[in-house]
Amino acid sequence: MNENQMVWIIDDDDISKYVMKRYLKQLSVTKVIEFPDSVQPLKFIQDNYESLDKLPDIIFLDLHMPILNGFDFIKDFQTIAPKIDKKINIVMLTSSINAEDVDQAKTFPEISDYFIKPIKHRDLARIMNVELKQ
């Protein structure tokens, strides 16, 4: 695994972010940036889409957040993604067990995986080791 991979955690749940950061540290991932909502990171991507070193390799995106939920983030991300010369993996996280959420997530090709929170250490390790090598 490349320790220089940049990971963004977009989640309004502080406990989920804490657990995720702890697991990532155990996996030797040191470039982790967290956001309490999806508005700021979306604006950052829109303003910096040509600066590939500033963009994440993977985004762990909470589905249910105030202001702009995960699906709304993805829809806005789709408008800028064609301009980005970098593959950004997006993993959807949610505390919802609603099957409709899972079905809707599967309609977005940008979402590489979907997990019920809290994500398990072994699932996070698989994502970091396998999906980011693609």
MDAnalysis code that builds the backbone (N, CA, C; Angstrom):
import MDAnalysis as mda
import numpy as np

u = mda.Universe.empty(402, n_residues=134, atom_resindex=np.repeat(np.arange(134), 3), trajectory=True)
u.add_TopologyAttr("name", ["N", "CA", "C"] * 134)
u.add_TopologyAttr("resid", np.arange(1, 135))
u.add_TopologyAttr("resname", ["MET", "ASN", "GLU", "ASN", "GLN", "MET", "VAL", "TRP", "ILE", "ILE", "ASP", "ASP", "ASP", "ASP", "ILE", "SER", "LYS", "TYR", "VAL", "MET", "LYS", "ARG", "TYR", "LEU", "LYS", "GLN", "LEU", "SER", "VAL", "THR", "LYS", "VAL", "ILE", "GLU", "PHE", "PRO", "ASP", "SER", "VAL", "GLN", "PRO", "LEU", "LYS", "PHE", "ILE", "GLN", "ASP", "ASN", "TYR", "GLU", "SER", "LEU", "ASP", "LYS", "LEU", "PRO", "ASP", "ILE", "ILE", "PHE", "LEU", "ASP", "LEU", "HIS", "MET", "PRO", "ILE", "LEU", "ASN", "GLY", "PHE", "ASP", "PHE", "ILE", "LYS", "ASP", "PHE", "GLN", "THR", "ILE", "ALA", "PRO", "LYS", "ILE", "ASP", "LYS", "LYS", "ILE", "ASN", "ILE", "VAL", "MET", "LEU", "THR", "SER", "SER", "ILE", "ASN", "ALA", "GLU", "ASP", "VAL", "ASP", "GLN", "ALA", "LYS", "THR", "PHE", "PRO", "GLU", "ILE", "SER", "ASP", "TYR", "PHE", "ILE", "LYS", "PRO", "ILE", "LYS", "HIS", "ARG", "ASP", "LEU", "ALA", "ARG", "ILE", "MET", "ASN", "VAL", "GLU", "LEU", "LYS", "GLN"])
u.atoms.positions = np.array([
    [0.837, -1.172, 0.000],
    [0.000, 0.000, 0.000],
    [0.888, 1.244, 0.000],
    [0.499, 2.223, -0.762],
    [1.228, 3.473, -0.846],
    [0.821, 4.373, 0.320],
    [1.782, 4.682, 1.197],
    [1.475, 5.508, 2.359],
    [1.149, 6.949, 1.976],
    [1.464, 7.344, 0.753],
    [1.220, 8.713, 0.332],
    [-0.188, 8.922, -0.202],
    [-1.012, 7.921, -0.130],
    [-2.385, 8.068, -0.600],
    [-3.112, 9.065, 0.292],
    [-3.859, 9.949, -0.354],
    [-4.628, 10.922, 0.406],
    [-6.063, 10.432, 0.544],
    [-6.538, 10.465, 1.778],
    [-7.882, 9.994, 2.092],
    [-8.680, 11.160, 2.659],
    [-9.893, 11.314, 2.131],
    [-10.830, 12.279, 2.695],
    [-11.955, 11.520, 3.366],
    [-12.321, 11.978, 4.551],
    [-13.486, 11.449, 5.255],
    [-14.502, 12.587, 5.327],
    [-15.628, 12.392, 4.668],
    [-16.693, 13.404, 4.670],
    [-17.845, 12.817, 5.471],
    [-17.976, 13.285, 6.710],
    [-18.938, 12.683, 7.623],
    [-19.237, 13.677, 8.743],
    [-20.486, 13.790, 9.128],
    [-20.848, 14.687, 10.219],
    [-20.821, 13.983, 11.574],
    [-20.500, 12.700, 11.598],
    [-20.467, 11.911, 12.832],
    [-19.027, 11.824, 13.345],
    [-18.747, 12.514, 14.445],
    [-17.387, 12.565, 14.980],
    [-16.864, 11.190, 15.408],
    [-17.728, 10.350, 15.932],
    [-17.290, 9.015, 16.362],
    [-16.867, 8.185, 15.155],
    [-17.646, 8.229, 14.096],
    [-17.286, 7.491, 12.879],
    [-15.953, 7.983, 12.319],
    [-15.753, 9.294, 12.321],
    [-14.488, 9.849, 11.818],
    [-13.319, 9.408, 12.694],
    [-13.523, 9.395, 13.997],
    [-12.464, 8.978, 14.917],
    [-12.060, 7.522, 14.657],
    [-13.049, 6.653, 14.559],
    [-12.777, 5.226, 14.309],
    [-12.053, 5.048, 12.973],
    [-12.533, 5.732, 11.947],
    [-11.929, 5.628, 10.618],
    [-10.469, 6.102, 10.646],
    [-10.213, 7.226, 11.281],
    [-8.835, 7.739, 11.351],
    [-7.930, 6.785, 12.122],
    [-8.451, 6.188, 13.166],
    [-7.657, 5.239, 13.953],
    [-7.289, 4.013, 13.102],
    [-8.261, 3.476, 12.387],
    [-8.001, 2.332, 11.505],
    [-7.000, 2.704, 10.414],
    [-7.166, 3.879, 9.823],
    [-6.255, 4.299, 8.751],
    [-4.828, 4.446, 9.277],
    [-4.701, 4.966, 10.482],
    [-3.367, 5.096, 11.088],
    [-2.733, 3.710, 11.263],
    [-3.532, 2.735, 11.686],
    [-3.038, 1.361, 11.832],
    [-2.591, 0.789, 10.486],
    [-3.176, 1.291, 9.400],
    [-2.823, 0.846, 8.048],
    [-1.727, 1.723, 7.432],
    [-1.109, 2.575, 8.254],
    [-0.012, 3.464, 7.839],
    [-0.437, 4.522, 6.834],
    [-1.700, 4.888, 6.847],
    [-2.170, 5.980, 5.998],
    [-2.080, 7.250, 6.836],
    [-1.274, 8.189, 6.378],
    [-1.019, 9.385, 7.171],
    [-1.659, 10.646, 6.604],
    [-2.013, 10.636, 5.335],
    [-2.642, 11.816, 4.724],
    [-4.157, 11.659, 4.780],
    [-4.739, 12.114, 5.887],
    [-6.176, 11.994, 6.092],
    [-6.735, 13.387, 6.388],
    [-7.721, 13.779, 5.621],
    [-8.385, 15.063, 5.833],
    [-9.853, 14.779, 6.076],
    [-10.392, 15.414, 7.106],
    [-11.800, 15.181, 7.430],
    [-12.609, 16.447, 7.235],
    [-13.848, 16.246, 6.858],
    [-14.791, 17.338, 6.636],
    [-16.094, 17.004, 7.352],
    [-16.739, 18.004, 7.993],
    [-17.992, 17.746, 8.709],
    [-19.225, 17.760, 7.809],
    [-19.049, 18.206, 6.570],
    [-20.149, 18.180, 5.604],
    [-19.532, 18.091, 4.216],
    [-20.373, 17.978, 3.188],
    [-19.828, 17.765, 1.842],
    [-19.732, 19.042, 1.014],
    [-20.119, 20.179, 1.559],
    [-20.073, 21.429, 0.805],
    [-18.626, 21.888, 0.578],
    [-17.845, 21.957, 1.640],
    [-16.464, 22.431, 1.537],
    [-15.605, 21.534, 0.632],
    [-15.627, 20.217, 0.788],
    [-14.794, 19.399, -0.105],
    [-15.218, 19.475, -1.571],
    [-16.505, 19.602, -1.817],
    [-16.973, 19.737, -3.197],
    [-16.439, 21.031, -3.813],
    [-16.505, 22.110, -3.067],
    [-15.973, 23.383, -3.552],
    [-14.468, 23.281, -3.774],
    [-13.775, 22.595, -2.862],
    [-12.328, 22.420, -3.013],
    [-12.004, 21.681, -4.306],
    [-12.739, 20.613, -4.587],
    [-12.518, 19.852, -5.821],
    [-12.787, 20.738, -7.038],
    [-13.872, 21.485, -7.004],
    [-14.210, 22.359, -8.133],
    [-13.127, 23.416, -8.361],
    [-12.550, 23.932, -7.282],
    [-11.532, 24.984, -7.395],
    [-10.139, 24.449, -7.705],
    [-9.903, 23.152, -7.458],
    [-8.551, 22.589, -7.581],
    [-8.482, 21.347, -8.464],
    [-9.405, 21.207, -9.398],
    [-9.456, 19.968, -10.181],
    [-8.206, 19.724, -11.017],
    [-7.418, 20.755, -11.285],
    [-6.180, 20.581, -12.051],
    [-4.975, 20.269, -11.163],
    [-5.103, 20.463, -9.866],
    [-4.007, 20.214, -8.923],
    [-4.161, 18.811, -8.349],
    [-3.730, 17.818, -9.111],
    [-3.985, 16.422, -8.751],
    [-3.392, 16.034, -7.410],
    [-2.261, 16.646, -7.031],
    [-1.631, 16.303, -5.751],
    [-2.457, 16.799, -4.560],
    [-3.377, 17.712, -4.791],
    [-4.236, 18.219, -3.716],
    [-5.535, 17.432, -3.595],
    [-5.808, 16.591, -4.578],
    [-7.065, 15.843, -4.593],
    [-6.880, 14.473, -3.956],
    [-7.940, 13.946, -3.360],
    [-7.831, 12.651, -2.680],
    [-7.746, 11.480, -3.655],
    [-7.190, 10.396, -3.159],
    [-7.218, 9.136, -3.904],
    [-8.522, 8.403, -3.616],
    [-9.017, 8.613, -2.411],
    [-10.269, 7.964, -2.007],
    [-11.041, 8.895, -1.084],
    [-12.356, 8.852, -1.232],
    [-13.252, 9.612, -0.367],
    [-14.187, 8.628, 0.318],
    [-14.226, 8.699, 1.636],
    [-15.229, 7.962, 2.396],
    [-16.347, 8.963, 2.680],
    [-17.496, 8.725, 2.076],
    [-18.584, 9.691, 2.047],
    [-19.802, 9.180, 2.809],
    [-20.188, 9.922, 3.822],
    [-21.401, 9.590, 4.561],
    [-22.615, 9.913, 3.692],
    [-23.605, 9.072, 3.743],
    [-24.806, 9.291, 2.943],
    [-25.699, 10.375, 3.544],
    [-25.984, 10.268, 4.816],
    [-26.946, 11.175, 5.448],
    [-26.224, 12.270, 6.220],
    [-26.220, 13.471, 5.619],
    [-25.602, 14.639, 6.238],
    [-26.502, 15.840, 5.996],
    [-26.364, 16.840, 6.858],
    [-27.137, 18.063, 6.620],
    [-26.588, 18.830, 5.415],
    [-27.333, 19.728, 4.910],
    [-27.016, 20.630, 3.797],
    [-26.965, 19.868, 2.475],
    [-25.941, 19.065, 2.276],
    [-25.745, 18.347, 1.017],
    [-25.474, 16.883, 1.357],
    [-26.436, 15.994, 1.097],
    [-26.224, 14.589, 1.453],
    [-25.272, 13.917, 0.463],
    [-24.934, 12.682, 0.728],
    [-23.969, 11.969, -0.105],
    [-24.381, 11.861, -1.562],
    [-25.646, 11.586, -1.826],
    [-26.100, 11.475, -3.212],
    [-26.028, 12.819, -3.928],
    [-26.365, 13.892, -3.217],
    [-26.259, 15.231, -3.820],
    [-24.794, 15.569, -4.120],
    [-23.905, 15.176, -3.216],
    [-22.472, 15.381, -3.447],
    [-22.043, 14.670, -4.726],
    [-22.461, 13.411, -4.880],
    [-22.091, 12.623, -6.060],
    [-22.615, 13.293, -7.331],
    [-23.856, 13.749, -7.307],
    [-24.433, 14.399, -8.493],
    [-23.625, 15.635, -8.888],
    [-23.224, 16.438, -7.903],
    [-22.400, 17.615, -8.204],
    [-20.985, 17.209, -8.628],
    [-20.456, 16.158, -8.015],
    [-19.131, 15.654, -8.366],
    [-19.108, 15.183, -9.826],
    [-20.208, 14.591, -10.278],
    [-20.276, 14.096, -11.651],
    [-20.051, 15.206, -12.676],
    [-20.411, 16.429, -12.344],
    [-20.241, 17.528, -13.299],
    [-18.784, 17.937, -13.447],
    [-17.979, 17.746, -12.412],
    [-16.567, 18.145, -12.458],
    [-15.646, 16.955, -12.757],
    [-16.069, 15.750, -12.475],
    [-15.222, 14.558, -12.621],
    [-14.588, 14.399, -14.004],
    [-15.297, 14.690, -15.106],
    [-14.667, 14.529, -16.426],
    [-13.439, 15.416, -16.633],
    [-13.338, 16.499, -15.875],
    [-12.192, 17.403, -16.008],
    [-10.989, 16.948, -15.181],
    [-11.189, 15.989, -14.281],
    [-10.135, 15.552, -13.366],
    [-9.371, 14.393, -13.995],
    [-8.069, 14.561, -14.111],
    [-7.227, 13.526, -14.704],
    [-6.669, 12.604, -13.613],
    [-7.564, 12.143, -12.754],
    [-7.187, 11.272, -11.641],
    [-8.411, 10.474, -11.237],
    [-8.211, 9.212, -10.968],
    [-9.309, 8.367, -10.482],
    [-9.469, 8.604, -8.989],
    [-10.635, 9.067, -8.603],
    [-10.955, 9.257, -7.188],
    [-11.997, 8.214, -6.815],
    [-11.612, 7.274, -5.972],
    [-12.545, 6.252, -5.504],
    [-13.445, 6.858, -4.440],
    [-14.734, 6.566, -4.532],
    [-15.677, 7.048, -3.526],
    [-16.364, 5.845, -2.890],
    [-16.247, 5.759, -1.577],
    [-16.888, 4.693, -0.815],
    [-17.982, 5.335, 0.016],
    [-19.199, 4.875, -0.173],
    [-20.350, 5.409, 0.547],
    [-20.477, 4.691, 1.889],
    [-20.664, 5.484, 2.931],
    [-20.868, 4.945, 4.270],
    [-22.206, 5.451, 4.788],
    [-22.911, 4.599, 5.499],
    [-24.190, 5.029, 6.063],
    [-24.540, 4.187, 7.277],
    [-25.321, 4.767, 8.137],
    [-25.856, 4.009, 9.264],
    [-27.219, 3.429, 8.895],
    [-27.690, 3.767, 7.705],
    [-28.994, 3.300, 7.230],
    [-28.900, 1.871, 6.695],
    [-29.887, 1.070, 7.026],
    [-29.957, -0.272, 6.454],
    [-31.063, -0.344, 5.397],
    [-31.463, 0.815, 4.927],
    [-32.523, 0.933, 3.925],
    [-32.025, 0.375, 2.582],
    [-32.707, -0.636, 2.084],
    [-32.314, -1.269, 0.819],
    [-32.400, -0.294, -0.350],
    [-33.296, 0.672, -0.275],
    [-33.404, 1.662, -1.350],
    [-32.139, 2.508, -1.465],
    [-31.503, 2.805, -0.320],
    [-30.241, 3.551, -0.353],
    [-29.162, 2.755, -1.071],
    [-29.092, 1.459, -0.778],
    [-28.101, 0.599, -1.431],
    [-28.371, 0.541, -2.928],
    [-29.627, 0.357, -3.295],
    [-29.983, 0.298, -4.713],
    [-29.649, 1.602, -5.432],
    [-29.943, 2.724, -4.780],
    [-29.627, 4.005, -5.405],
    [-28.112, 4.192, -5.536],
    [-27.360, 3.776, -4.524],
    [-25.899, 3.893, -4.578],
    [-25.334, 3.111, -5.758],
    [-25.931, 1.982, -6.063],
    [-25.448, 1.148, -7.171],
    [-25.669, 1.799, -8.532],
    [-26.507, 2.831, -8.586],
    [-26.752, 3.504, -9.869],
    [-25.663, 4.524, -10.203],
    [-24.802, 4.817, -9.252],
    [-23.730, 5.795, -9.473],
    [-22.413, 5.069, -9.725],
    [-21.855, 5.137, -10.938],
    [-20.585, 4.458, -11.207],
    [-19.426, 5.029, -10.387],
    [-19.579, 6.237, -9.882],
    [-18.525, 6.851, -9.068],
    [-18.368, 6.180, -7.711],
    [-19.421, 5.518, -7.237],
    [-19.371, 4.856, -5.936],
    [-18.796, 3.458, -6.126],
    [-17.585, 3.256, -5.603],
    [-16.917, 1.966, -5.805],
    [-17.351, 0.922, -4.782],
    [-17.863, 1.367, -3.636],
    [-18.293, 0.424, -2.606],
    [-19.269, 1.114, -1.669],
    [-19.966, 0.314, -0.861],
    [-21.004, 0.813, 0.027],
    [-20.940, -0.008, 1.309],
    [-20.835, 0.664, 2.453],
    [-20.741, -0.041, 3.730],
    [-21.658, 0.578, 4.766],
    [-22.177, -0.288, 5.635],
    [-22.926, 0.168, 6.796],
    [-21.900, 0.543, 7.869],
    [-22.102, 1.706, 8.491],
    [-21.189, 2.166, 9.544],
    [-21.465, 1.420, 10.839],
    [-20.449, 1.219, 11.630],
    [-19.065, 1.586, 11.361],
    [-18.410, 0.562, 10.440],
    [-17.537, 1.044, 9.580],
    [-16.827, 0.151, 8.671],
    [-15.890, -0.733, 9.485],
    [-15.772, -1.963, 9.098],
    [-14.887, -2.899, 9.797],
    [-13.446, -2.707, 9.329],
    [-12.523, -2.977, 10.215],
    [-11.096, -2.805, 9.915],
    [-10.700, -3.620, 8.683],
    [-11.173, -4.855, 8.599],
    [-10.787, -5.720, 7.469],
    [-11.318, -5.170, 6.142],
    [-12.515, -4.568, 6.165],
    [-13.068, -3.974, 4.946],
    [-12.260, -2.747, 4.533],
    [-11.879, -1.945, 5.502],
    [-11.060, -0.775, 5.214],
    [-9.699, -1.186, 4.671],
    [-9.104, -2.212, 5.251],
    [-7.808, -2.705, 4.766],
    [-7.926, -3.205, 3.328],
    [-9.008, -3.898, 3.013],
    [-9.208, -4.384, 1.644],
    [-9.329, -3.220, 0.674],
    [-10.107, -2.220, 1.047],
    [-10.273, -1.048, 0.182],
    [-8.925, -0.389, -0.067],
    [-8.184, -0.168, 0.981],
    [-6.911, 0.538, 0.855],
    [-5.891, -0.294, 0.067],
    [-5.911, -1.599, 0.220],
    [-4.933, -2.451, -0.454],
    [-5.311, -2.809, -1.880],
    [-6.579, -3.020, -2.157],
    [-7.009, -3.511, -3.453],
    [-7.503, -2.409, -4.371],
    [-8.517, -1.694, -3.938],
    [-9.159, -0.752, -4.843],
    [-8.248, 0.399, -5.244],
    [-7.365, 0.806, -4.373],
    [-6.502, 1.943, -4.706],
    [-5.351, 1.557, -5.622],
    [-5.134, 0.270, -5.856],
    [-4.084, -0.164, -6.787],
    [-4.573, -0.134, -8.219],
    [-5.878, 0.020, -8.424],
    [-6.428, 0.008, -9.772],
    [-6.050, 1.259, -10.520],
])
